[in-house]
């Protein structure tokens, strides 16, 4: 038994002599179990997480976070009640029990993107940024869950940007020469250049998110391969795949990992590979690839190599 396990066992055994403390801890554990972000954690990991968290109650109208605040020092798990979020741009929504608030700023250390306030009496579990980083570095499941949650929010943002404009009334045209008009509507259709811009935006979002996670040393157990354009990354070692349209991020174990890149049709792709030991991602592409060509990625520590039919493809500076 290690020192940390011994301390944990002693704390659990004495419980400060209070069943109330143990009940409070179990209440936090039970609440965290219902959060998708932590659903893969075992009981011991959940207890460790609960020990680092604390309850906080908000009366109706109380502000949890304020848009523009420069330091996102905490994230909140809603245990009961409900909150609303709104931005200065006029976007708004509601979140209820089981949802997480503030994880974006905890990860990227950017100003809060919205103001969040309680709609009713609301109880939250609060986790500070330094505790989240510590837990992510120790527990791969937390790092994976938070990365997926972050990507989900990025995907929602990207989808909102791609949403077609509402139908607009077209200019009236004479009917039968009588001066009467017949209304017509038109819906904006994304042009190829727009679609390319959306794909680039999705890729930029994922790269920015993972850059922050690796800068924080929060992804010490994983390497991540971010693939752009319609190719697939295939690996028996994959721990998860995050998709945003044609862009995807494949989570691979740190240390040694291999992945095959496959194409259904001829085209080109880009590849960015993050590893825990490197100062930044290894960048490849655009790389031409046709169906049937053997393209392979190999990661060994901080060394990343890409080959196509046995020929080495050099990374881009």
ZIRANOR-V291622 format. One record per residue. N is the residue number from 1. SS is DSSP state (a for helix, b for strand, c for the rest). PHI is phi in degrees with one decimal (NA if undefined). OMEGA is omega in radians with two decimals (* if undefined). Layout:
# ZIRANOR-V291622
n=N ss=SS phi=PHI omega=OMEGA
n=N ss=SS phi=PHI omega=OMEGA
This chain:
# ZIRANOR-V291622
n=1 ss=c phi=NA omega=3.13
n=2 ss=c phi=-76.6 omega=-3.11
n=3 ss=a phi=-61.3 omega=-3.11
n=4 ss=a phi=-64.0 omega=3.11
n=5 ss=a phi=-67.5 omega=3.13
n=6 ss=a phi=-64.0 omega=3.11
n=7 ss=a phi=-60.2 omega=-3.14
n=8 ss=a phi=-61.2 omega=-3.13
n=9 ss=a phi=-64.7 omega=3.12
n=10 ss=a phi=-64.8 omega=3.12
n=11 ss=a phi=-62.9 omega=-3.13
n=12 ss=a phi=-68.2 omega=-3.09
n=13 ss=a phi=-67.8 omega=-3.09
n=14 ss=a phi=-81.6 omega=3.11
n=15 ss=a phi=51.5 omega=-3.04
n=16 ss=a phi=57.6 omega=3.11
n=17 ss=a phi=70.7 omega=-3.01
n=18 ss=c phi=-130.2 omega=3.05
n=19 ss=a phi=-68.3 omega=3.11
n=20 ss=a phi=-62.7 omega=3.11
n=21 ss=a phi=-63.5 omega=3.13
n=22 ss=a phi=-66.5 omega=3.10
n=23 ss=a phi=-65.7 omega=3.12
n=24 ss=a phi=-64.5 omega=3.12
n=25 ss=a phi=-63.6 omega=-3.13
n=26 ss=a phi=-65.7 omega=3.09
n=27 ss=a phi=-61.8 omega=3.10
n=28 ss=a phi=-67.0 omega=3.11
n=29 ss=a phi=-61.0 omega=-3.13
n=30 ss=a phi=-62.2 omega=3.13
n=31 ss=a phi=-67.3 omega=-3.12
n=32 ss=a phi=-68.4 omega=3.12
n=33 ss=a phi=-59.9 omega=-3.09
n=34 ss=c phi=-84.2 omega=-3.12
n=35 ss=c phi=-98.4 omega=-3.09
n=36 ss=a phi=-58.0 omega=-3.13
n=37 ss=a phi=-59.2 omega=-3.05
n=38 ss=a phi=-116.1 omega=-2.99
n=39 ss=c phi=-68.2 omega=-3.12
n=40 ss=c phi=-92.1 omega=-3.12
n=41 ss=c phi=-80.4 omega=3.06
n=42 ss=c phi=-81.2 omega=-3.03
n=43 ss=a phi=-60.8 omega=-3.12
n=44 ss=a phi=-65.0 omega=3.14
n=45 ss=a phi=-64.9 omega=3.10
n=46 ss=a phi=-64.8 omega=3.11
n=47 ss=a phi=-65.8 omega=3.11
n=48 ss=a phi=-61.3 omega=3.13
n=49 ss=a phi=-63.8 omega=-3.12
n=50 ss=a phi=-63.6 omega=3.13
n=51 ss=a phi=-65.6 omega=-3.13
n=52 ss=a phi=-89.8 omega=-3.07
n=53 ss=c phi=-108.4 omega=3.06
n=54 ss=b phi=-149.0 omega=3.14
n=55 ss=b phi=-77.0 omega=3.00
n=56 ss=b phi=-144.6 omega=-3.09
n=57 ss=b phi=-107.7 omega=-3.13
n=58 ss=b phi=-125.1 omega=3.02
n=59 ss=c phi=-78.0 omega=3.12
n=60 ss=c phi=-53.6 omega=3.13
n=61 ss=c phi=90.5 omega=-3.13
n=62 ss=c phi=-70.7 omega=-3.12
n=63 ss=b phi=-94.6 omega=3.09
n=64 ss=b phi=-84.4 omega=3.10
n=65 ss=b phi=-139.6 omega=-3.09
n=66 ss=c phi=-121.4 omega=-3.13
n=67 ss=c phi=-56.5 omega=3.10
n=68 ss=c phi=90.3 omega=3.13
n=69 ss=c phi=-60.9 omega=-2.93
n=70 ss=c phi=-78.3 omega=-3.04
n=71 ss=c phi=-122.9 omega=3.07
n=72 ss=c phi=-86.0 omega=-3.01
n=73 ss=c phi=-90.7 omega=-3.08
n=74 ss=b phi=-144.1 omega=2.94
n=75 ss=b phi=-121.9 omega=-3.03
n=76 ss=b phi=-128.5 omega=3.01
n=77 ss=b phi=-105.1 omega=-3.11
n=78 ss=b phi=-78.0 omega=-3.14
n=79 ss=b phi=-89.8 omega=3.10
n=80 ss=b phi=-151.0 omega=-3.11
n=81 ss=c phi=91.6 omega=-3.10
n=82 ss=b phi=-156.8 omega=3.10
n=83 ss=b phi=-131.3 omega=3.02
n=84 ss=b phi=-118.4 omega=3.05
n=85 ss=b phi=-124.1 omega=3.11
n=86 ss=b phi=-152.0 omega=3.14
n=87 ss=c phi=-115.1 omega=3.11
n=88 ss=c phi=-66.0 omega=3.11
n=89 ss=c phi=-80.9 omega=3.08
n=90 ss=c phi=99.2 omega=3.09
n=91 ss=c phi=-80.6 omega=-3.10
n=92 ss=b phi=-154.2 omega=3.11
n=93 ss=b phi=-173.5 omega=-3.13
n=94 ss=b phi=-130.2 omega=3.09
n=95 ss=b phi=-132.6 omega=-3.13
n=96 ss=b phi=-120.2 omega=-3.07
n=97 ss=c phi=-54.3 omega=-3.13
n=98 ss=c phi=98.6 omega=-3.13
n=99 ss=c phi=-93.4 omega=-3.11
n=100 ss=b phi=-114.4 omega=-3.14
n=101 ss=b phi=-119.9 omega=2.96
n=102 ss=c phi=90.2 omega=-3.10
n=103 ss=a phi=-69.6 omega=-3.13
n=104 ss=a phi=-61.6 omega=-3.10
n=105 ss=a phi=-68.9 omega=3.09
n=106 ss=a phi=-63.7 omega=-3.10
n=107 ss=a phi=-78.4 omega=-3.00
n=108 ss=a phi=-94.6 omega=3.09
n=109 ss=c phi=58.2 omega=3.09
n=110 ss=c phi=-96.6 omega=3.11
n=111 ss=c phi=-57.6 omega=3.13
n=112 ss=c phi=-57.1 omega=-3.04
n=113 ss=c phi=-90.9 omega=-3.13
n=114 ss=c phi=-157.1 omega=3.01
n=115 ss=b phi=-95.7 omega=-3.12
n=116 ss=b phi=-120.0 omega=3.13
n=117 ss=b phi=-137.2 omega=-3.06
n=118 ss=b phi=-79.8 omega=3.09
n=119 ss=c phi=-90.0 omega=-3.12
n=120 ss=c phi=-153.6 omega=3.07
n=121 ss=c phi=-59.4 omega=-3.01
n=122 ss=b phi=-131.1 omega=3.07
n=123 ss=b phi=-109.4 omega=3.14
n=124 ss=b phi=-127.7 omega=2.90
n=125 ss=b phi=-101.1 omega=-3.11
n=126 ss=b phi=-103.3 omega=3.06
n=127 ss=b phi=-123.2 omega=-3.12
n=128 ss=b phi=-79.8 omega=-3.07
n=129 ss=a phi=-58.7 omega=-3.10
n=130 ss=a phi=-66.5 omega=3.10
n=131 ss=a phi=-69.7 omega=3.12
n=132 ss=a phi=-62.1 omega=-3.14
n=133 ss=a phi=-62.7 omega=3.13
n=134 ss=a phi=-60.6 omega=-3.12
n=135 ss=a phi=-68.8 omega=3.13
n=136 ss=a phi=-64.8 omega=-3.13
n=137 ss=a phi=-70.2 omega=-3.11
n=138 ss=a phi=-94.1 omega=-3.03
n=139 ss=c phi=-120.7 omega=-3.13
n=140 ss=a phi=-60.1 omega=-3.11
n=141 ss=a phi=-64.2 omega=3.11
n=142 ss=a phi=-68.0 omega=3.12
n=143 ss=a phi=-60.2 omega=3.13
n=144 ss=a phi=-63.5 omega=-3.12
n=145 ss=a phi=-61.6 omega=-3.13
n=146 ss=a phi=-69.8 omega=3.08
n=147 ss=a phi=-62.9 omega=3.13
n=148 ss=a phi=-67.8 omega=3.11
n=149 ss=a phi=-62.8 omega=3.12
n=150 ss=a phi=-63.9 omega=-3.14
n=151 ss=a phi=-62.5 omega=3.11
n=152 ss=a phi=-61.8 omega=3.11
n=153 ss=a phi=-67.7 omega=3.09
n=154 ss=a phi=-63.5 omega=3.13
n=155 ss=a phi=-63.3 omega=3.11
n=156 ss=a phi=-61.9 omega=3.10
n=157 ss=a phi=-62.6 omega=-3.13
n=158 ss=a phi=-66.6 omega=3.13
n=159 ss=a phi=-66.0 omega=3.10
n=160 ss=a phi=-64.4 omega=3.12
n=161 ss=a phi=-67.2 omega=-3.11
n=162 ss=a phi=-88.5 omega=-3.08
n=163 ss=c phi=-58.4 omega=-3.13
n=164 ss=c phi=-64.5 omega=3.10
n=165 ss=c phi=-64.8 omega=3.13
n=166 ss=c phi=-63.7 omega=-3.14
n=167 ss=c phi=-55.5 omega=-3.14
n=168 ss=b phi=-115.8 omega=3.11
n=169 ss=b phi=-71.3 omega=3.12
n=170 ss=c phi=-77.3 omega=3.10
n=171 ss=c phi=-59.8 omega=-3.10
n=172 ss=c phi=-69.0 omega=3.11
n=173 ss=c phi=-124.9 omega=-3.14
n=174 ss=b phi=-60.4 omega=3.08
n=175 ss=b phi=-117.9 omega=3.13
n=176 ss=c phi=55.2 omega=3.08
n=177 ss=c phi=66.4 omega=-3.05
n=178 ss=c phi=-98.7 omega=3.12
n=179 ss=c phi=83.2 omega=3.09
n=180 ss=b phi=-72.8 omega=-3.12
n=181 ss=b phi=-125.9 omega=3.07
n=182 ss=c phi=-118.4 omega=-3.12
n=183 ss=c phi=-70.4 omega=3.04
n=184 ss=c phi=-142.0 omega=-3.14
n=185 ss=b phi=-121.5 omega=3.09
n=186 ss=b phi=-140.5 omega=3.11
n=187 ss=c phi=-115.2 omega=-3.11
n=188 ss=c phi=-64.5 omega=3.09
n=189 ss=c phi=-110.5 omega=-3.14
n=190 ss=c phi=-57.3 omega=3.09
n=191 ss=c phi=-85.5 omega=-3.14
n=192 ss=a phi=-52.5 omega=3.14
n=193 ss=a phi=-65.8 omega=3.08
n=194 ss=a phi=-65.9 omega=-3.12
n=195 ss=a phi=-60.5 omega=3.10
n=196 ss=a phi=-63.2 omega=3.11
n=197 ss=a phi=-65.1 omega=3.12
n=198 ss=a phi=-64.6 omega=3.12
n=199 ss=a phi=-62.2 omega=3.13
n=200 ss=a phi=-65.4 omega=3.12
n=201 ss=a phi=-63.7 omega=3.12
n=202 ss=a phi=-61.8 omega=3.13
n=203 ss=a phi=-64.3 omega=3.13
n=204 ss=a phi=-60.6 omega=3.13
n=205 ss=a phi=-62.4 omega=3.14
n=206 ss=a phi=-63.8 omega=-3.14
n=207 ss=a phi=-63.2 omega=3.13
n=208 ss=a phi=-65.1 omega=-3.12
n=209 ss=a phi=-62.9 omega=-3.10
n=210 ss=a phi=-73.2 omega=3.04
n=211 ss=a phi=-59.3 omega=3.12
n=212 ss=a phi=-65.3 omega=-3.12
n=213 ss=a phi=-62.1 omega=-3.13
n=214 ss=a phi=-76.2 omega=3.06
n=215 ss=a phi=-62.8 omega=3.12
n=216 ss=c phi=-75.7 omega=-3.06
n=217 ss=c phi=60.6 omega=-3.11
n=218 ss=c phi=-94.9 omega=-3.10
n=219 ss=c phi=-118.0 omega=-3.06
n=220 ss=c phi=-71.1 omega=-3.09
n=221 ss=c phi=-102.5 omega=-3.05
n=222 ss=b phi=-135.5 omega=2.82
n=223 ss=b phi=-108.0 omega=-3.12
n=224 ss=b phi=-132.9 omega=3.07
n=225 ss=b phi=-108.5 omega=3.13
n=226 ss=b phi=-100.5 omega=-3.10
n=227 ss=b phi=-103.5 omega=3.07
n=228 ss=b phi=-103.7 omega=3.11
n=229 ss=c phi=76.7 omega=-2.93
n=230 ss=c phi=-76.0 omega=2.94
n=231 ss=b phi=-125.9 omega=-3.14
n=232 ss=b phi=-116.6 omega=3.02
n=233 ss=b phi=-102.2 omega=-3.03
n=234 ss=b phi=-115.4 omega=-3.14
n=235 ss=c phi=-157.0 omega=3.04
n=236 ss=c phi=-68.7 omega=-3.11
n=237 ss=c phi=-90.8 omega=-3.07
n=238 ss=c phi=-59.4 omega=3.11
n=239 ss=c phi=-96.3 omega=3.13
n=240 ss=b phi=168.0 omega=3.12
n=241 ss=b phi=-132.2 omega=3.09
n=242 ss=b phi=-110.4 omega=-3.07
n=243 ss=b phi=-114.9 omega=2.97
n=244 ss=b phi=-134.2 omega=-3.06
n=245 ss=c phi=66.9 omega=3.13
n=246 ss=c phi=-81.2 omega=-3.14
n=247 ss=b phi=-94.5 omega=-3.14
n=248 ss=b phi=-142.5 omega=3.10
n=249 ss=b phi=-119.0 omega=-3.13
n=250 ss=b phi=-104.8 omega=3.14
n=251 ss=b phi=-88.2 omega=-3.11
n=252 ss=b phi=-122.8 omega=3.13
n=253 ss=b phi=-67.8 omega=3.09
n=254 ss=c phi=-68.9 omega=-3.12
n=255 ss=c phi=100.3 omega=3.13
n=256 ss=b phi=-124.6 omega=3.12
n=257 ss=b phi=-153.4 omega=3.09
n=258 ss=b phi=-131.3 omega=3.14
n=259 ss=b phi=-149.0 omega=3.06
n=260 ss=b phi=-100.3 omega=3.09
n=261 ss=b phi=-104.1 omega=-3.06
n=262 ss=b phi=-121.2 omega=-3.14
n=263 ss=b phi=-122.5 omega=3.05
n=264 ss=c phi=-85.9 omega=3.12
n=265 ss=c phi=-145.1 omega=-3.11
n=266 ss=c phi=-66.9 omega=3.13
n=267 ss=b phi=177.5 omega=3.13
n=268 ss=b phi=-138.0 omega=-3.13
n=269 ss=b phi=-139.6 omega=3.00
n=270 ss=b phi=-117.0 omega=-3.11
n=271 ss=b phi=-142.6 omega=3.03
n=272 ss=b phi=-122.0 omega=-3.08
n=273 ss=b phi=-120.6 omega=3.08
n=274 ss=b phi=-98.9 omega=3.03
n=275 ss=c phi=-130.4 omega=-3.08
n=276 ss=c phi=-60.7 omega=-3.01
n=277 ss=c phi=-92.3 omega=-3.08
n=278 ss=c phi=-92.4 omega=-3.13
n=279 ss=c phi=-78.5 omega=3.13
n=280 ss=c phi=-163.4 omega=-3.09
n=281 ss=c phi=-73.2 omega=2.96
n=282 ss=b phi=-82.2 omega=-3.03
n=283 ss=b phi=-114.2 omega=3.09
n=284 ss=b phi=-130.9 omega=2.99
n=285 ss=b phi=109.5 omega=0.09
n=286 ss=b phi=-65.8 omega=-3.13
n=287 ss=b phi=-115.0 omega=3.08
n=288 ss=b phi=-73.3 omega=3.13
n=289 ss=b phi=-149.0 omega=3.11
n=290 ss=c phi=-116.2 omega=3.09
n=291 ss=c phi=-55.0 omega=3.11
n=292 ss=c phi=92.2 omega=3.10
n=293 ss=c phi=-72.7 omega=-3.07
n=294 ss=c phi=-94.1 omega=-3.13
n=295 ss=b phi=-114.3 omega=-3.03
n=296 ss=b phi=-132.7 omega=3.05
n=297 ss=b phi=-107.1 omega=3.06
n=298 ss=b phi=-130.4 omega=3.13
n=299 ss=b phi=-118.8 omega=3.06
n=300 ss=b phi=-136.7 omega=-3.04
n=301 ss=c phi=64.7 omega=3.09
n=302 ss=c phi=-99.6 omega=3.10
n=303 ss=b phi=-95.8 omega=-3.10
n=304 ss=b phi=-122.4 omega=3.13
n=305 ss=b phi=-131.4 omega=3.12
n=306 ss=b phi=-131.7 omega=3.12
n=307 ss=b phi=-128.5 omega=3.04
n=308 ss=b phi=-130.7 omega=-3.07
n=309 ss=c phi=50.9 omega=3.07
n=310 ss=c phi=83.5 omega=3.14
n=311 ss=b phi=-94.9 omega=-3.11
n=312 ss=b phi=-71.8 omega=3.07
n=313 ss=b phi=-104.9 omega=-3.08
n=314 ss=c phi=-77.5 omega=3.08
n=315 ss=c phi=-69.1 omega=3.10
n=316 ss=b phi=-87.7 omega=3.13
n=317 ss=c phi=-68.7 omega=*
